[in-house]
Amino acid sequence: MKKSLIYLFVLLCLGNKAQQTIMFTQYTFNKAGMNPAASGTDITKEIYYCVGLNRQWVGIDNSPNQSFLNVSYTIRPPRSYKRWQNVGVYFDNDNSGLIGSQGIYANYTIHYLIRKKLIASFGVFAGVRRYSRSTAGFDINDPAVAKTKTSLFLYPDIIPGVRLTDKKYFVGLSVRQISIYKLQDFKGRKIGSPSKLKPSVYMEYGRLMTLNDNLLMMPSLALNTPILGLPLIDLNVMFYYANRVGLGAGIRNTSFLSGIFQIRFLENMTAGLAYSYPINAARYAAQNSFEIMIGVVPMGMDAKLTGRHSIAKCPVLSY
């Protein structure tokens, strides 16, 4: 009972900072899920895939949890590598207390080599999103509850994005909830009064730095903010050793401190684990949050290294 009361207090205190779109600690690993323009930036990777899950405040009922699956295919031109395309599908699931949502999207991205090693990318997710509310804790005889749907399918959900990618840095921007802005469908059915969904902007920046023959460092920043709202700001720094292991740390606003571990276990696959500890009032109710991802080797673990411990790579065209 005491833990439940503390959790309720935390939710009330942090209500103004609640995220309306999914955010991951390992956002550079799940780059295409955060920005569709990041899908297929590496022309040498014909097939890209990544799967992951996130659990916040483990041990608390109805605590936030997210999961995703991303698969895409790069269409490489037969001769010139000045332009190439990428197509795929993306699925995500987001449950945050009484409200949950699931989305499935088709994605299309086109990449232009605008100068040596610099790529300009333009991408879009287009799909449908299902929103639902929990029936627990509500009086079904209440007229206000009776008028509210338990689930809705909202479409089209359009998420555009742009990105610049170089061997040493990336910078990108995407926008969500621009075609779906409230929990109400075309027939007037709604959840809530209806609840409004604020358009949100996702911005990212990262730079890869060589420390020695086998060690790379990549500081990065991700900002996820609703229009006219308080932003979620993630600051991460990763260290990659010999294309085999990644270690890092991150902080999100005044909410979480995170530790990140990534390991390459096959030629082209990596597993990542992030553990987050709350640094706000949530630590009195639940102290453990974690995130797991498995997918194609991320940026920072696929560089061309010269050290004696690095993984040997044949010469390839890689931007």
N, C-alpha and C positions, 0 to 999 in steps of 0.2 A: 504493500500500500504506500509506504513511504517513497519507494522508488518511482511509483506511478505518479505521485503528486509532484515530485521533483521534475519528472519528465514533462508533465503538463506545464509547470512553471517555465521550464526551458523553452518549450514551444511558444508560449505566450511572449516571452522576452525576445525570442529570435524571429518572430513571425514576419517582421518587416524585412528580414534578410533571407527569407525562404527562397530557394532557387526554383525557377519555373522551367528551366531546361536542364537537361542532364549534363553533369560535369564530372570528369574523371581526373584522378591524380596523375596517372600516366598518359596525359593527353598527347604527348609526342609519339607514344606507341599507337594509340588509337587515333591517329591524325586524320584519317579519312572520315571517321565517325563524327568528328568535331567540325570538319570543314570539307564539303564534297569536292572542292577544288584540289585537295591533297591526294585524291585517289589516282594512283597510277603515275606519280611524278617521276619514278624511276623506270625508265624504258626497258631496263634489263630484267625487270620482274614482270613476267607475262601474267602470272596469276598472283593476286594479293588476297590474303585472308587474315582475319583477326577475330577472336572471340574473347569475351571477358565478363566479369561480374564484380559488383561492388556492394558491400554491406556496411552500413553505418550504424553505430551505437548497438552493437551485437548484445542481445539479452533484453532489449526493450521491445515490447509488443508494438507492431505496426511501425517499426523504425524504417527509415528509407533504405531501399535497395534498388539497384539497377543492373541490367545485363544487356549485352548486345552481340550481334553477329554481323560481320561484314565480309563479303566476297565480291571480288571484281576481276575483270579481265582486260588486259591492255591490248589494243588493236595496233600493232606495229606496222608501219608502211613498208612495202617491199624494198624501197630504195632510199629515199631521203628521210632523214631523221629530224627535219625541221618542224614537223608537226605530227602528233599522234593522239589517239583517243583512248578512253577508258570507260567501260560500262560495268554495271554490277547491281547488287541488291544489298540493302542494309535493313536490319531489324533491331529495334531496341525496346526495352521494357523498363518502366519507371514506376515504382510504387513508393509513395511518400505519405504515410499515414492513412487518412480516409480517402484520398484521391489517388488513382493509378492510371497509367496510360501505356499503350503499346502502339508502336508505329512500324509500318513496313513501307520501304521506299525503293524505287528504281533510281539509279544514279547515272549521270552522263557527265564526263569531263573531257575537255580538249586542252592540249598543252602545246605551247609554241616556244621554240628555242629562239629567243630574241637576240641573244648574243652568246658567245662561248660560255657554256656551263650555267647560263641564267635562263630559267624557264618561267614563263607567264602562264598561269592555269586559270581556267574558268569552268566551274562545275555547278551542278544543281541536283538536289534530291527532290523527287516528286512522288507523293504517295498518300496514304490514308492513315489516320490516327484514331484509335479507340480510347475514349476516356470512360472511366468508371468510378463509382463511389462505393464505399463500404456500406453494407446494410446494418452492421453491428452498431448498437448504441442509439439507433433512431426508432422512434415510435411510428410504426407504419400507419397508425390511425390519425396521425397528425396531418391535417389538410396540406400544410406546406410541404411535408415529406411526400405525401401521395402524389403531388403535382410534379415532383422531380424525378427524372429518369435515373435508373441505376447505371445505364451505360449509353454512350453515343458514339457513332462513327462520323468523324469529321474529315472532309476532303474538299478540294485538293490541298494538301499540305506541301507548300513549296519552300525549299531552303536553298537559296543561291549562295555561292561563295567565290572568292578570288584569292589567288596566292602567287607569290614570287618565291622561287626556290633556287638556291645556288648550292654548290658543294660545301660552303661554309656557313650559310645562314638560310633562314626561311622567315617569311612574314605573310600573314593571311588574315582574311576577314570573311565572316559569314553572318547571315541574318536569319533568325527563326521567328515563327509565329507572326508572319506578315499576311498570310492568306487565311489563317484561322486565328481569330482574335477574341473569341468568347466561346463558352461551352454551350453552344446552341446550333442545331443542325438546320438544314434547309426547310424542314417541316415545322420549325418552331419548337421542337422538343428540346429540353434544356436540363442541365444540372445546375442547381442553385438558382441565382436570381436573374440571369445566368452569370456565372463567374467570368470575369474578364481575363484574357491572356495578353499580357503586355508583349509587344515585339521586343526581341532581345538580340543583342549584337555580341558575337564572339570574335575576339581578336587574339592573335598569337604572334610571338616572335621568339626566335632562338638562334644562337650562334655556336658553331662548332670550332673549338680551339685545340690546336696541337700542343701538348705539353712536352712530350718526348716521342721517341720512335714507336712506343706501344701504348701511350696514354693520351686520351682525348678528354676534354671537358666541354660540356654543353649547358650553359645557363639558358633558361627560357622563361617566358612570361606568357600567361594566358589570362584574358579578361573576359568575363561573361557577365553582361549587364543588361537589364531591361531598360527600355527607353524611359528616361526620367525616374530611374530607380537606383538603388544601391548596388554596386558591382560586387561580383565574386572575383577576387584576384588570386591567382596561383603563381607563386614564384618557385621554380625548381632549379636545381643544379645537379647534373649527372656526370659521372666519371666512367669512361669506358676503357677497359684494359684489353688490348690485343684482340679486339673483335670477339671476345669471349664472354666477358662479364661486365655488367654495369652496376654501379652503386651510386645512390644519390639521396637527396633530401629535398623536402618542399614545405611550404607554408601556404595556407589558404586563409586570407583575411586574419581575423583573430579567432578562427574556428578550429583549425587542425595544424599539427606538426606531423610530417610524414617521413618515413624512411622507405626507400625504393631499392629493390634488388632484382636484377635481370640477368638471365644466363642463356647462352646459346647452346642448345643441346643437340641440334642436327645442323647440317650444312646451311639450311636456310630457315630455321625455326628458332624462336626465342620464347621463353616464359618469363613473365614479370610478376612480382609480388610487391604490393605497397601496404604498409601498416600505418595507420593514422591514430594519433592520440589527441583528444579534444583539449583545447587550451581555454575554453570558455566554460560556462556553467554546466554544460552537458557532461563534463567529467565526473560530476557527483552522482549521475544516474547510470552512465555506461561509458566505459573507457576504451573500448576496442572497436575499431573499424578497419576493414581490410579490402583489398582489391586484387584480383588475379586476372592476368591476360596471357593469351597464347596466340602467336601469329608469326607472320613473316618478319625477318630481322629488321628492326627499326633503324632510323637514321642515328648515326653514332656508333653502330655496331657493324657497319658494312663499309667502312672506310678502307682505302688502300694504305696499308701500313708497311713499314720496312723493318720493324724490329724482329729479332730472331724468334719471339714467341707468338708472332701473329699468324693468323690462318692464311695459308697461301691462296691467292686468287689469280685466275688467268686474266689477261688483259681483256676488258670489256668496255663497251661504250656506256658510261654511267654518268648521269648528270645529277 
